[in-house]
Amino acid sequence: MGRVLEEVKENYGRLKLYINGELVDSKTDTIGKAYNPAKDEVIAEVPFSAKDEVREAIQSAQEAFEKWREVPITTRIQYLFALKNKLEEYSETIARIVVQNHGKTIQEARGDMRRTIENVEAAISVAYTLYKGEHLDQVSQDIDETVVREPLGVFGIITPFNFPTMVPFWYLPFAIVLGNTVVIKPSEITPVPLVI
């Protein structure tokens, strides 16, 4: 029998919403429960956001987009480097929370975190290529073609329960580095690793 993995916390209480750069309490009356499947114990209360709260998150992301889109790509990349460094710093803690809330083995959870970090690295490495436009001279007689790539706006990500950290990071760093903003709805089954 293997050794018991020490839990990060026994209970995370009522999870908060992250809107406009701040953790806020939800005003909803609809509350779910997140479990530790190994013990069949509740480890967090999960607020199911009210429509007004979702609208507020989207509106906040839209307002942030208007400023973020103007930030030079070189600066955006630096934010992703900072994100990568924080993910590296807390990788083991988040992996343990994945084990606790999802039930993965620690090796699987560490692999999930490694892939999460690799997705940020991939976004950093391809940022200039993805952002670069094109110009074709004489694509047809007396016709030139220019492609300009611009940020699109607010993206929504609805995450599944099976990879609570990795799947959102398939999209998040790419959207951010290209000048967009994002609203994430974590799985109600495994929200703890993403919102702690």
Secondary structure, DSSP 4 states (H G I P E B T S, - for coil): -PPPPPPS-S---B--EEETTEEE----S-EEEEEETTTTEEEEEEE---HHHHHHHHHHHHHHHHHHTTS-HHHHHHHHHHHHHHHHHTHHHHHHHHHHHH---HHHHHHHHHHHHHHHHHHHHHHHHHH--EEEEEEETTEEEEE------EEEEE--SSSTTTTGGGTHHHHHHTT-EEEEE--SSS-HHHH-
